[in-house]
Amino acid sequence: MNYTLFDFLQLIGALGIFIFGMKIFSEGLQKVAGSRLKSVLSGMTRNRVTGVVTGFATTTITQSSTTTTVMAVSFVNAGLLTFVESTGVIMGANIGTTVTAWIVALFGFKMKITPIAMAVIGLFFAFLFSKNSRLRNIAETMVGFGILFIGLEFIKNGVPDIRSNPEILEFLDMFTGFGYASLLIFVVIGTLLTLVMQSSSAATAVTLVMLFEGWISFPLAAAMVLGENIGTTVTANLAAMVGNVHAKRAARFHLIFNLIGVVWMLAAIYPVMHIIDLVVQNFSTAPVSILSDAPEARPNATLGLSLFHTSFNILNVILLFAFIPYIVRFIERILPESADGADDFRLKYISAGVMTSPALALEQAQKEAQQFAGILNRMHADVDELLFDKKASRSKLLKRIAAAEEATDQLEIEISDYLVRVSENTNLEHDLIERIRFLQTMINDMERIADIYFQISKLSERLHETRSQWPGDARADMVQMMEALRNAVQNMQESTSKEPEEVSLERAIELEDRIDELRDSFRDTHFSRLENGDYSPRAGVIFIDVLNRIERIGDHILNVNESAANHRLKAQRI
């Protein structure tokens, strides 16, 4: 055999260039899309039909069905999508992923794309250093496009020449002489290839090259494509392992949906291939059967394989669309919801990993901050009940507050780590960098609020253990103070759900000023009560401690609102 280890390493390098080009191309497209990708994703929540369109559009933009499905799983995990709504997105992603095969088949084999690719890189390379972020993102997309096709050309040139190395065909022939079983073997090979490459698009491109070079016949290439549709579901299922039951259901739907499709297609594969053959021959300038082993049939075969890939995924959506409710119910039965509240106080929105689009990554972090604010709102209600409801189960409330405080500590660490990983992207625009900084500050302030609520709960328990109590007027003052704080907390929660320009800092300042005014007024009356001997020194110390801690929470809440608005006002207010 004339194919050496050095030749093999060259082939691996060519494959690496192709995948790198696809990565740069995909990330560039996402950056160009920017916030518009968020608008596309909003169509997910309407119905399954719009979900299919959304999944197709998103996958076309990102050039990765894995990105779309992992995104859908992440959004289901976060509560942005229901499990049922995600099914449409996943089906659309299956169709969208076939676009890459068409690009490769039309440009990579039908024409000499390398000179054009080099020219594209030469034209746009200088703009990679532009100060205009949009121009820089467009340049990154086009350079990635060029690298992708240069990598494809290298792959074509790097594969062993069958005429010089007939033993390669002998190796493949080991799996081709089993009739229908050979198709099953190549389904497994396609699945494994996708698992190794972590990209169904890249695996499909390699399959197209193998078909074009005559390594495998069209039926075996079609079987590999079916296996690649199974392999692409694995990443989303791995991402869902750390998610809640709804995320696991969405990922499992993707696997079962694709498996059902592969099963019925294998049952009808020969008639379908003949239909594909007739279509390609009728529309081709060279009417040569794609099922032929003749070299002149190979260009048609690559187009036929792309048509097979698209037809399979479209037909699978059409045939199974009416059965989606039954598949959903089956998955819900095998993955029932837990009744123990295990999903309370946990990271939801970003548990599936960092989004490849920085804008979407920050959207996830923003939603996580909103969830954080919701936890603080519940902590406030628990502390309020602990302070004033004599019939409440103190042990239960204390346990819940302590659990929430511990959880918020972990949330701060995980969200901060996530933001650091997002910020490691060197091509971030200035406004995204600023947003990361404000989100980081927001999370830090929220964690401090949770700490102070926990401290107040311990003070309340100390008051209870010493059998001390506040007189009626002191109790009324504290009720009023907690009511003012509740208003501020609820306003903070609303602010975290808004875009920065929609946040009302005037309202936040008004609420914080109200807390300060009450603190000052109640502090004066507190010292008067102490002088009059209205309550014990111990009860008085706890009263003023709680009062001061509430005021500190108010300060942190204002900081959160300022971070939500991407603006700092404190320096102006001094």
N, C-alpha and C positions, 0 to 999 in steps of 0.2 A: 504494500500500500504506500502510495506516494504522499499521503496526507500525514504531515508530521505534527508533533506537539506544538511547534511554533505556529503552524497554520491554524490549529485548534484555538490557540490563545488569541490569534488575530480575529477569529470568528467571534469569540467571547467579547473581545474589545469592540467589534462592530456592533454586536448586540447591545453592549453598554452605551455606545454612542446613540443608537436608535432610542433606547429607553430614556436616556438623558435628554435627547431632543424632544421626546414626547412630554417629559416632565416640564421642561422650560416652556414649551408650546402651551401646555395645559395651564400652568400657573400664570402665564402672560395673558391668556384669554380671560381668566378669572379676574385678574387685576384690571383689565380693560373694562370688563363688565361692572366691577366695583359694586356700588350700592344697587345697581340695576339687577344684579343677581338676587339680591334680597327681595326685590319686587317680583321677580319671576317665581321665587319660592313661595310667595304669598298665595299663589294660585293653588297650592297644595290643599288648602283647607276647604275648598268649595265642594267638589264631588270627585268620583273616581275618573270621570271623563277628563275633567280639567287636570286631575292628578297625572293622568297618562301624558297629556300634553306638556305639563310642567316637568315631569321626569325626563321626557324626550329632550325638551329645550335645555334643561340643566346639564344633561349628559353631553349634549352637543356643544355647549359652552365650555364645559370642563374637560371634554374629551376623555371622560373616565366614568363608567357606570359605577365603579367602586366608590368614587367620591360621592356620587349622588345617593347611592344606597346607604353608605355609612352616614351621610348627612341626614337622610330620612330616619334612620335608626336613632341617631342622636336627637333629632327633633321629637320623635315619639317618646324617647326617654325623658325628654324635657317637658312634655305636655303640649308642645306647639302643634303637634299632629296627633290624631288618634291612630290607633292601630289600623282601623278600617280605611282612613284617609291615606295612610302610607302605601296601601296596596296599589293604588293607581300610580303613584310616583315610581314605585319599584317596577311596575310593568312598563312604564314609559322609558325608564332607564335601560331596560333590556333592548328596546328598539333603538334608542339613541346611541348605544355602544356600537351599532353596526355602521355608523357613519365613518368611523376610522377605517374600516375595511374598504369602503368605497373610495376613500381618498387614496389609500395605498394602491388599490387595484387600478384606478383610473390614471393616477399620476406616476406611480412607482414602477409600473410594468408596461404601460401603453406609450410612454414617451421618455426621452432622456431628461430626467428631472434634475440630475446632479448639476449641470451648468447653470440651470435656472436657480437652483437652491444656493449655489455659490454666489450668484449675482444678487439674490435677495439678502444674503448675509452681508455682502459688501455694501449694499445700499443702506441697510438699516443699522449696521454695527456701530457707526459713529454716534447714532442717536441713543445708544445705551447709556451714554454719559451726559445726556441732556438734563437740564435742571427742570424741564417741564415733565412732570410725572406721567401724564397721559401719553406724551410722545415716547417717553422711556418704556412704558408698558407695551405700547404698540410695537416698538423696536424689539423688545424681548420676545413677544409673540412671533414675530416674523423670523428672528434669528433661530428660535426654537423650531419653527417650521422647516427652515433650511437644514438645520442639524439633523432633524428627524429623517429627512429623505437622503441625506448624505450617509447616515447610518444604515438606511435600507439598502443603498447601493453597495456599501461595504459588506453587508450581510450576503447579498447576492453574489458578490465576488469572492467572499470568504468561505462559502459552502464548498465542500469537496466536489470536484468534477467527476461525475458518475462514469464517464467514458474512461477516465484515467484510473478510477478507483471503483471498479465494479463490485468489490466486496461489500461496499456500503449497501447496495441494493440487496445483496445476499443476506445481510443482517436484517433489513426490513422485510425481506421475503419470509423470514421466520414467522412473522405475524400476519402475513397476507394470504396464506393458503388455507384458512379455516372457514371460508365462506362468510356467513352472517356473523359468526363469532369474531371474525377479524374486526368487524365494525365495532363490536363491544369493546375489544381490546384497545382500539384507537380512541374510543370515547374516554377510557381510563387514562390513556396517554395525554389527551387534550386537557383533562382535569388536572393531572399532575403538572403539566407544563404551565398552566395558569397559576397553580399553587406556588410553583417555584418562582415565576416571574412577577407574581402579585399584580398582574395586569392582563385582563382578557384581551384588550386591544393589542398589546405587544405580542401575546400568544397567537392571536389571529394573524398578525403580520408575519410571524415566523411560519405559520401554517401556509400562508399564501406563497411565501418564498419556497418552501418545500414542494408545493404543488407546481409552481412555475419552473423549478429546476428539475422536475421529474422524479423526485424522491418518492412521492406517494401519488396514488391515483385520486381522481376526484371523489369517489365514494369514501375513501379513507380520510381525505381532507374534510369532507362534510361531517364524518363521525368525530373528528378532532374538534371541529367547531362546536358540536353539541356538547362535548366534554368540557370545553372552555366556558360554556354557559353554566355548567355546574360549578366549575372551579371559581368563577367570579363571585359566587355567593358566600364563600368561606370567610373573606375579610369582614363582611358585615356581621356574620355570626360570631366571629372572634371579638369584634368591637362590642357586640351586645352582651358578651359574657359578664361585663362589669356594669351593665345597665339594669333597669328594672324589668318587670315581667312584660310590659308593653313593648319595650325595645327588643326583647328576646322573641316576642311574637312576630314583630315586623321582619326581623332577620330570618326567622324560621319560615315565614311565608315566602320569602325570596327563594329559599332553598327548595321548598316543596313545589312552588309554582314552576320553577325551572325543571325540576325532576319530572313532573307530570308531562311537561312539554317535550322533554327528551324521550320519554317512554313512547308517547303516541307518534312522534316523528320517526323513531326507529321502526315502528310498526308500518309506517307508510313511506319510508325513505326512498325506495326504488321508484315508485310512481312519481313522487315529488321530483326526484333527480331527472327523470325523463322529461317532465314538464319544464323544468329549468333549462334543460338541454335544448328543447324546441324553442323556447323564448329567446335564448342567447343566439341560436343559429339564425332565427328570423330577423333579429335586429343587428347582427354582426356583418361587417363587410367581408369577413372570411368565414363562411358557413361550415365550420369544422366542429364535429361533435366534441363536447367537453369530456365525454366519457372515453374518448380515444386516448391512446398512449402516445400518439404522434406529437413531435415537438411543436408543430404548427398549431396544435390545439391548446397549448398552454396559456397564451394570452386570454383566449375565450374562457378557459377554465377558471382563471382568477376572477373574472367578472361573474362567472356562474356561481362561484363560491360566495362572493359578496351578496349576490341576489338570493342564494340559498339562506345565508345568515339572516338577512333582512326579512325574507318571506317567513322563515321559521318563527321569528320573534313576533311579527305582526299577526300571523295566524294563531300563535299561541295565546296572544291577548284576546283576539276575536273569539276563539273557541272556548276559552275558559272564563271570559268576562262574566257570563251569566252565573257561573258556578262559584264566584268569589265568596259570596256569603256562606256557602257550605264549607269552603276551605277555611274561612275565618273561624267558623264555629268549631271545626275540627281542631284547629291550632289552639283556640281558647280552651278546649277540653283537655288537651295534652299539656297545656301550660296554664293552669289556673292561677288566679290572683291569690296572693297571700293575705290572710286576714289579721296579721299581727302588727300592721303599721310599720313594716320594715323600711318603707320608702320615705318615712318622715325624717326630716333633718339630715338630708344627704345631698351630695353633689348630683345634680340632675343634668343640666344642660351641656356640660363639657366632658362628661364621663367617657365619651367615645373617642376622644383624642382631639388634636388640634386640626381645625379646618385648614384646607389648603388656601382658601381665600381669606386674607387678613380681615377684610370687612365682615365676613360671616363669623370669623373667629371672635371678633369683638362683639358681634351681635349675641353670640352664645354667652360670653362673659357678662354682657349687660343683663341678659335674662337670669343669669345666676345671681347677680346682684339684686335683682328684683325678688328672687326667691329668698335671698338672705334677709331683705327687708321684711318679707312676710313672716319669717321666723322671729324677728325682733318684735313684730306686732303681736304675735302669739305669746312671746315672753312677757310683754307688757301686760297682757290680759291675765296671765298666770300670777305675776307679781301683784297686780291690783287685787285679784281674788285672795291672795295670800295675806295681804295687808288688812283687808276690810271685811271679808266674808268669814264669820265665825263658824259657819257650818261646813266650810270647805275641808276636804281631806288634805291636811297640811303635808303629810308624808308624800302623797301622790304629786302634789304641786311642786314640792322641793325636788323630788326626783326628776320631774319633767324639766324644770328650769335648769338643773345641773346637767342633764343630758343635752339640752339645747346649747348651753354654754360650751360644753365639751365639743359638740358637733361644730359650732361656729369657729372654734379654734382650728379644727381640721379643714373647714371650708376655706378659711383665710389662707392657709398654707397651700391648698390645692389650686385655688383660683389665682393666687399670686404666682405660683409655679407656672400655671397655664399662660398668664400674661407675659411672663419672662420668656417662655418659649415662642410666643407670638412675636415679641419684640426682637428676637434673634434674626428675624427676616431683615436683611440689610437694605431691601428696596422699599421699605415702608414709607408712605407719604407722611409729611409733617403733621397733618391733622390726625392721622391714625396714631402716631407716636404720642401726641398730646393726649389723645383719648385713653391710651394705655396708662399713662401717668395718672390721669384723673381717676380711672377705674381702680388703680392700685391704691390710691389714697382713700377712695370711697370704701373699699373692702377693709382697709385698716381701721377706719373710723367705726365701721359697723361692728367689727370684732370687739373694739373697746366698749361699745354700747352694750353688747352681750355680757362682757365682763362686769360692767357696773350693775346691770340688772341682777346678775348672780350675787354680787356683793349686797345689794338691797335685800335679796331673799335671805341671806345669812343674817343680816341685821334684824329682819323681821322674826326670824327663828330665835335669835338671842333675846328679843323682847318677850317672846312667848315663853321661853324656857325660864326666864327670871320672874314670870308671872306679873310683869309690869304692863302698864297700859297707858295710852294717851288720853287726856280728858277730851270731852266732846268737841270743844272748839279747836283743839289741836288736830283731832281726827278730821274735822270738817276742812281745816286748812290743807291737810295732806290729800284729802279727796279732791279738792280743787286743783292742787298741784298736779296730781296724777291725771286729771282730766285734761289739763293744758298740755301735758306731755303726750297723752294719747292723741290729741289733735296733731301735734308735731310729728309723731311717728307715722300716722296715717298719711299725712302730707308727704313725708319722706318716701313712703312706699309708692305713692302716686308718681313722684318725681323720678324714681328709678325706672319706671315703665315708659317714660317719655323720651323723645329726642331732646338733645341739649337745648335747642332754641325754644322748646315748648315749656321748659321748667320756669316757674315763677319764683324768683328769689325774693321778690317783695313779700310774698305770702310767707315764705320760710323765715324771713327776718322778723316779720310781724309776730309769728308764733314763738320764735326764740326770745324776742323782747318781752313777750307776755310771761314766759317762764322766769326770766330774770326779775321782772317787776314783782311777781308773786314771791319769789325766793327772798328778795329784799324785804318785802312787807312782812312775810311770815317769820323771818328771822328776828325782826324787831319784836313781834308779839311773843315769840318763843322766849326771848330773854325776859320779857315782862312776866310770863308765866313762871319761869324759874325763880324770879325774885319773890313772887307771891306764893311759891311752894305748891303750885297747882299739880305738879307731878314730880316724881323722884328724879334725882340727878341722872341715874342710869337711863330712864325713859327719855329724859331730855337730851342726853348725848346721842341716843339712837335717832331721835327726831331730827336733830340738826344734821346728823350724818346722812340720813336719807334725803333730807332737803337739798343738801349740797350735791349729792350724787345725781339727783334728778336734774339739777341745773347743769351739771357736767354732761349728762346725756343730751340735754338741749344744745350745748355747744357742738358736740359731735354730730348731731342731726343737721345742724346748719352746715357743717363741713361736708356732709354727705350731699346735701342739696347743691352746694357750690360745685362739688365734683360732678354731679349729675348735669349741671348746666355748663360744664367746661369753663368755669370762671371763678376767680377768687375775689371776694368782696371785703374781707376782713381788714386789709390794709387801708381800704378806702373809708371804712367805718370808724377807725381809730381817730 
